Amino acid sequence: MERQESSPRRIERTAGRAGLLLEWERIGDDLSVKLTGGASHVGAVAVGIFDSASGRASSSVITVPGHREDELALQGARQFSEAIRSVTVFTVGIHVDDITKREIEEIVSVSEGMIEELSGILREG
C-alpha cells in the first residue's frame, strides 16, 4: 500500500549567526528533505537510493558552482535513504555573509547533528 503524503516536519537549531531549519516530507514511500540557513538558497541537491539486493544506500550530488554544501547533501541523502530504505532527495542551502572558518565548522557540526537526529526519527518509523 502506498503511503499518504504528510505535512512537512521540522528541526530547528542555531549555529553562530545562522538559524538552521531541516524540513522533511514523505512523498509516497520516498522522502524530500531541505536544510536551509542564513540566506536560504539552493546550493546542492543530492539523491539517495537504497538497493534492497545489497542492503546498501548510495547517493549522488549536483552542486551549484561556487557553493560548498555538497558534502552535507551527499552524506544526508545516503543516511536518509538507508533509514527509510527508499529514495531521498536532499536540498541544502546555507549562506552567511562574511563567514569565518570557525563559523563554517560550527554550522557543519550542527547540521551533521540535525542529519543524525532526523535519521534516528526515520529509523523509528
N, C-alpha and C positions, 0 to 999 in steps of 0.2 A: 504494500500500500504506500502511495506517495504521501510525503509529509505536507501539511498545510504550511503556507507562508506565515511567518510570525512577525511581530513588531520588532524593530531594532532594539538591541540591548546594548549597554554601555558600561565602560570602566573609565573613570577619570582620575588623573594624577597630576601633580605639579613637579616639574623638574627645572629648577632655576627660574628663569623668566618665562618658561613655556608651560602653558596648560596643555596637557596631553589628553586626547579623547580617543578611546578604542571602542568602536561600534561594530556590531555584527548582526546579521540577519540570515536565517535559513532560507534557501531557495530550493524547495523540494528537498532532496536528500543532500544537497550541496550547501555551501556557505559563502557569503560575501562579508568581508571584514575590511574596515577602514581605520587607519591610525593617522590622526592629524594633530598638529600642534603649532602654536605661534600663528604665523600667517599660513593658513591652510592652502594646500595646492596638491597636485598630483606629481610626485617625484619619482615613484617607482611602482610598478604593478607586477605582482608575481602570481603564478597559478601553481597550486599544489595538486598532486594527483596521488591517489593510493592504488597500488597494484595488489589486488587481493591474491593473485597467484604467488607472489613472492612475499607478501605481507610487509612490503616496504613502501614508504612515501618518497616522492621526489618533487622538485619544484624548478620552475624556470622563471626568469625575471626580465622585464624590459624597464630600462631606466631612462628618464628624460635627461638629455645631455646637461652636464653641469650639476646634477643632483647626486646625493650620496646615500639615499635611503635604500639602496639595492640589497645590502646585507640583511637589514631588518625584514624587508619584504620577503626575501628568499627563505630566511630562517622561519619566519612566521607561517608562511604558506605551507611549508613542509610539515611543521609541527601540527598545524590545524588539520591538515589532511590526514595525518596519522591518527589524530584524536577522533575524527569523525568517520574515518575510513571511506572518504569520498573526495570530491573535488572542492577546492577552495580558491577563491580569488581574493588577494590581499593587496589593497591600495595603501601606500604610505606617502605622506607629505607633511614634513615638519620644516618650518623656516623661522629663524630668529635673526634679526639684523645684528651685524657686528658680533657674531657668536664667538666665544673663546673655545680653546681646546678643552678646557675643564667643563664648560657647559655642554659641549658635544658629548663628552664621556658620561656626564650625568643623564642627559637625555637618552642616550643609548642604553644605559643601565636601567633606567626606569622603564623604558619601552620594552626591554627584554623581560623585565618582571611582569609587565602587563600581558605580554605574549604568553608567558608561563602560566599566569593566572587564568587567562582565557582557555588555554589548552587543558588545564585541570577541570574547568567548568564543563568543557565539551566532552571530556572523557567520562564525567559523571552522568552525562545524559541530559 
